[in-house]
Amino acid sequence: MTAARTLGAYILVLTAAASHASDSDRPPAQPKEDEAVILFLLDNSASLPPLDPNTQRRDAIEKIYSFLRGQPYRLVLFGGREDIYVDQPQLYRNSGQWTDFFFAFQMAKELTGEYPERTEFKIVFITDGKIDPSPRDWSDQAVPKGADLREEAGNRTVRFLEELGIPLYVILIGEEVDYELIQRMVVAANGSIAGSEYSQGIAEFFGDDGVLLQRFIFRVEKHEGLEVLEPIVTRIATPPAPKVELAIAGSLLMIIGMLIGVGVRSFPGPGDREIMELWTGESLQIAVDRLRHVSSDVAAWSWKGLSLVESLKSASAVMTARDEATEMSPRGFRLDALDKTARVLIQLPLRELRARLEHLSLEGTKDEKIYALNLEYVARDLDAVSVERLITSAASKRSKFAPLDFLRAKVHLLHNDKLCKKLTGPCVTCKIYGPKSEDQDLRPGSKIQLGRYWFRVDELRKSGRKDYRLGLTYEKVPSPLFLKRLVPGFLQRALRLRRSHERIIR
């Protein structure tokens, strides 16, 4: 009877050895082009729940293989250092005493050496997420005295994965998980973005495995089994495609497009023009950002830009066209710094200033003659650009100029016919109300602020409809996210369904 039992045990050992040889000694299947070899690292310790509560252990592994649909794979069962088996699913018993990640990944590295150099690999790590190394297995690993062995083994596993450089996917079965270590391992193997819960959540939300946004950590409850494992394994084995990124990029582009449409839909934008038609001597009351009806070539109603109002109380500015402007008032200058003669001269219009200087030169006292000659001598040598800047400066900006320079600039015009004609020709006098009230003469090139907008005068000429046509171009327009400044003008007009970038103020 004893001999029979011994013989039976011997036969079982031979059978297991034959099965071991048939599974482990088979040559590895070579992957096709653009196909990765899947390395299954399966926790064989007693703490890991069954892969499926309703299926035998080996049958569960074979079922997982079928999820790959012919893609090459290898199996590493691991527990402690001495409990590592390669391609032997019959030894999956969930009976190991220890759980050591480090030596399992070392075996995975050894397996990669059996394939051509450029073969791609993916590691599917199935565990309960709790590392528990054997002190005996680490006795020759130079562990610092007094160090926590679990922590040391975990740190070395993380460093090893950084050097290994193979994508790591973790399937956690059960509830008690050292999630911090698992997260560090995934980051070490796949890069920092892999550890972001945000990117993992996006990949999970879109139900896809992208290129940049991939899911690397999966949770499976003990009772869920193969029904949940199948889509996970299939998803891991499928080559990544940029569907997640394209979906996000498409959504962002749609949102950006909507923001741009809303942000630039209304008139005006930089480069748009407001056209004003005036009779000579007629005063027009101008309002800023007031709801009004506009012409039929744009939206029926508008609340942005300039418009005409009848009541002076509602106006932001009043504009009046003039055939000539020879007065050139010294508004904004502090005249008390001038001597008595200069204070009289600076107030005179150009015609009277010419006559007064001639009188001083011919009939004045000796000092008055010298004063007039010196004034004209200095004025002649002034730069025309500086003169124009002084004469056309707004009253609120004149505090930084000397009043005597303004007087010399006026005298300069008496000897510069071209510039005098330019500066004394037709202009539009603008009186601005509000906190920044001032008077300003508008000519081509002048700049003016009305409400929230900055304008440049780009046109002032005779008009067929009325005496004068004044063109104001928007230079600075407030806009959320600076869309008015960033989006090209032609695109803004397209979004506004406008053929023209100008409109007549009515």
Sequence and secondary structure as in RCSB ss.txt:
>XXXX:A:sequence
MTAARTLGAYILVLTAAASHASDSDRPPAQPKEDEAVILFLLDNSASLPPLDPNTQRRDAIEKIYSFLRGQPYRL
VLFGGREDIYVDQPQLYRNSGQWTDFFFAFQMAKELTGEYPERTEFKIVFITDGKIDPSPRDWSDQAVPKGADLR
EEAGNRTVRFLEELGIPLYVILIGEEVDYELIQRMVVAANGSIAGSEYSQGIAEFFGDDGVLLQRFIFRVEKHEG
LEVLEPIVTRIATPPAPKVELAIAGSLLMIIGMLIGVGVRSFPGPGDREIMELWTGESLQIAVDRLRHVSSDVAA
WSWKGLSLVESLKSASAVMTARDEATEMSPRGFRLDALDKTARVLIQLPLRELRARLEHLSLEGTKDEKIYALNL
EYVARDLDAVSVERLITSAASKRSKFAPLDFLRAKVHLLHNDKLCKKLTGPCVTCKIYGPKSEDQDLRPGSKIQL
GRYWFRVDELRKSGRKDYRLGLTYEKVPSPLFLKRLVPGFLQRALRLRRSHERIIR
>XXXX:A:secstr
 HHHHHHHHHHHHHHHHHHHHHHHSS      TT EEEEEEEE BTTS  S TTS HHHHHHHHHHTTTT  EEE
EEESSTT  EES GGG  S BS B HHHHHHHHHHHHTTS TT EEEEEEEE S  B  TTTTTTTT  TT  HH
HHHHHHHHHHHHHH   EEEEEESS   HHHHHHHHHHHH GGGG HHHHHHHHHHTS  SSS   EEEE TTTT
HHHHHHHHHHHHS   THHHHHHHHHHHHHHHHHHHHHHSSS  TT EEEEEE BT EEEEEES  EE  TTS S
EE SSEEEES GGG SEEEEEES       TTS GGGS HHHHHHHTS HHHHHHHHHHHHHHS HHHHHHHHHH
HHHHHTS HHHHHHHHH  GGGGGGS HHHHHHHHHHHTT HHHHHHHHSSEEEEEE STT EEEEE TT EEEE
TTEEEEEEEEEE SSSSEEEEEEEEE   GGGHHHHS HHHHHHHTT S SEEE  
